[in-house]
Amino acid sequence: MQRRHFLSHALLGLAGASVLRSAAAAEPAKSPAPANAAAPAAGPIKIEKIVKTEEEWKKILTPEQFYVLRKEGTERPFSSPLDKEKRKGTFLCAGCDLPLFESSTKFDSGTGWPSFYRAIDGRLETTIDRKLIYPRTEYHCARCGGHHGHVFDDGPKPTGLRYCNNGVVLKFVPA
């Protein structure tokens, strides 16, 4: 099962790699969101940054949250109850409570991680991740800089995006 899961993700990633190759060639410090991401309606949203030391983060996060948010780790697929969350509400960053996704944009990608086709405008920042064989677009919370996951261009309409998020670093607030 693990091998099949890895191979399916590798194939999905390779399909998106050609799109990312041109953006990754220049490798800016911060990359823009994928070309088909929704643009903010009324200009950029200013979010005050939160800066903490590693020790301060360790005091407020669980070891799993610290590993994912601060060390850019990944939780095991199918381990988060939020993957199956279907109620109306909002998904917030577990590090700073910034609302990141609305439940209306959540879908079941079959990957084992909560997936969304649109983030709330201005709440995420992206970088190019070259840790695997192919470059991927990694996204972080715009307030605390915590790592949440990767965005791929194999999602559903209307955006065609799949924000693949580690559930351990999300909080769900029902509507």
C-alpha positions as CSV (number, residue, x, y, z in Angstrom):
1,M,0.0,0.0,0.0
2,Q,2.8,2.5,0.9
3,R,4.6,1.8,-2.4
4,R,1.4,2.3,-4.4
5,H,0.7,5.5,-2.5
6,F,4.2,6.8,-3.1
7,L,4.1,5.9,-6.8
8,S,0.7,7.6,-7.3
9,H,2.1,10.8,-5.7
10,A,5.3,10.6,-7.8
11,L,3.3,10.4,-11.0
12,L,1.0,13.3,-10.0
13,G,4.0,15.3,-9.1
14,L,5.8,14.5,-12.4
15,A,2.7,15.6,-14.3
16,G,2.9,19.0,-12.6
17,A,6.7,19.3,-12.8
18,S,6.7,20.5,-16.4
19,V,4.4,23.4,-15.3
20,L,6.7,24.2,-12.4
21,R,10.0,23.9,-14.3
22,S,9.8,27.3,-16.0
23,A,9.0,29.0,-12.6
24,A,11.7,27.0,-10.8
25,A,14.4,27.9,-13.4
26,A,14.7,31.4,-11.9
27,E,14.0,30.1,-8.4
28,P,13.1,33.4,-6.7
29,A,13.2,33.6,-2.9
30,K,9.4,33.7,-2.9
31,S,7.5,32.2,-5.9
32,P,4.0,33.4,-7.0
33,A,1.0,31.2,-6.5
34,P,0.3,28.9,-9.5
35,A,-0.9,30.9,-12.6
36,N,-4.5,29.8,-12.2
37,A,-4.8,30.8,-8.5
38,A,-7.5,33.4,-7.8
39,A,-6.1,36.9,-7.4
40,P,-7.1,39.0,-4.4
41,A,-10.2,41.1,-5.2
42,A,-9.1,44.4,-3.5
43,G,-5.3,44.4,-3.6
44,P,-2.9,42.8,-1.2
45,I,-4.0,42.0,2.3
46,K,-1.6,43.1,5.0
47,I,-1.0,40.5,7.7
48,E,1.1,41.3,10.7
49,K,3.9,38.7,11.0
50,I,4.4,36.6,14.1
51,V,8.0,35.8,15.0
52,K,8.9,33.4,17.8
53,T,12.1,31.5,18.7
54,E,12.3,27.8,18.3
55,E,11.8,27.3,22.1
56,E,8.7,29.6,22.1
57,W,7.2,27.5,19.3
58,K,8.0,24.2,21.1
59,K,6.0,25.5,24.2
60,I,2.8,26.1,22.2
61,L,2.9,23.3,19.6
62,T,2.7,19.6,20.0
63,P,5.8,17.7,18.8
64,E,3.9,16.7,15.6
65,Q,2.8,20.3,14.9
66,F,6.3,21.6,15.5
67,Y,7.8,19.0,13.1
68,V,5.4,20.0,10.3
69,L,5.1,23.7,10.9
70,R,8.6,24.6,11.9
71,K,10.7,21.8,10.3
72,E,8.7,21.4,7.1
73,G,7.8,17.8,7.9
74,T,4.9,15.7,6.6
75,E,2.4,13.7,8.7
76,R,1.4,10.2,7.7
77,P,-1.3,10.1,5.1
78,F,-4.8,9.2,6.4
79,S,-3.8,10.0,9.9
80,S,-5.7,13.2,10.3
81,P,-9.4,13.2,11.2
82,L,-9.7,16.5,9.3
83,D,-9.3,14.6,6.1
84,K,-12.9,13.4,6.5
85,E,-14.3,16.6,8.0
86,K,-17.4,17.6,6.1
87,R,-19.1,20.2,8.3
88,K,-19.4,23.9,7.3
89,G,-16.7,26.0,8.9
90,T,-13.2,27.4,8.6
91,F,-9.8,25.8,8.7
92,L,-7.2,27.8,10.7
93,C,-3.4,27.6,11.1
94,A,-2.7,25.7,14.3
95,G,0.3,27.9,14.9
96,C,-1.3,31.3,14.9
97,D,-5.1,30.8,14.3
98,L,-5.1,32.6,10.9
99,P,-8.0,31.4,8.8
100,L,-6.6,29.7,5.7
101,F,-9.4,27.7,4.0
102,E,-13.2,27.7,3.9
103,S,-14.9,24.3,4.1
104,S,-16.8,25.1,0.9
105,T,-13.4,24.7,-1.0
106,K,-12.5,21.3,0.6
107,F,-12.7,18.2,-1.5
108,D,-11.6,14.5,-1.1
109,S,-8.5,14.1,-3.2
110,G,-8.0,10.5,-2.1
111,T,-4.4,11.4,-1.0
112,G,-5.0,11.0,2.7
113,W,-4.5,14.7,3.5
114,P,-7.1,17.5,3.7
115,S,-7.3,19.1,0.3
116,F,-8.7,22.4,-0.9
117,Y,-9.1,24.1,-4.3
118,R,-8.8,27.6,-3.0
119,A,-7.1,29.4,-0.1
120,I,-8.5,32.5,1.5
121,D,-6.9,35.4,-0.3
122,G,-3.6,36.7,1.0
123,R,-3.3,34.0,3.7
124,L,-0.6,31.8,2.1
125,E,2.9,32.5,0.8
126,T,4.7,30.1,-1.5
127,T,8.3,28.9,-2.2
128,I,9.9,26.4,-4.5
129,D,10.7,23.1,-2.7
130,R,13.5,21.1,-4.3
131,K,13.7,18.3,-1.7
132,L,12.4,15.6,-4.0
133,I,13.4,14.7,-7.6
134,Y,11.1,17.4,-9.0
135,P,10.4,20.9,-7.8
136,R,7.1,21.5,-6.0
137,T,5.3,24.7,-4.9
138,E,5.3,24.7,-1.1
139,Y,3.0,27.0,0.9
140,H,3.3,28.6,4.3
141,C,1.0,30.6,6.6
142,A,1.4,34.3,5.8
143,R,1.3,35.2,9.5
144,C,3.6,32.8,11.2
145,G,5.5,31.3,8.3
146,G,4.5,27.7,9.3
147,H,4.7,25.0,6.6
148,H,1.4,23.6,5.7
149,G,1.9,21.6,2.5
150,H,2.2,21.8,-1.3
151,V,-0.1,23.1,-4.0
152,F,-0.5,21.1,-7.3
153,D,-2.4,21.9,-10.5
154,D,-4.4,18.7,-10.6
155,G,-7.4,19.9,-8.5
156,P,-11.0,20.3,-9.4
157,K,-12.8,23.3,-11.1
158,P,-13.0,26.2,-10.7
159,T,-9.3,26.7,-9.9
160,G,-7.8,23.4,-11.0
161,L,-5.6,23.6,-7.8
162,R,-5.1,21.1,-5.0
163,Y,-3.7,22.6,-1.8
164,C,-2.6,19.4,0.0
165,N,-2.4,20.3,3.7
166,N,-1.1,18.4,6.7
167,G,-4.1,18.0,8.9
168,V,-2.1,18.2,12.2
169,V,-1.3,21.9,11.5
170,L,-4.9,22.9,11.0
171,K,-7.7,23.7,13.4
172,F,-11.3,23.4,12.3
173,V,-13.9,25.9,13.6
174,P,-17.5,24.9,12.7
175,A,-19.8,27.6,11.3
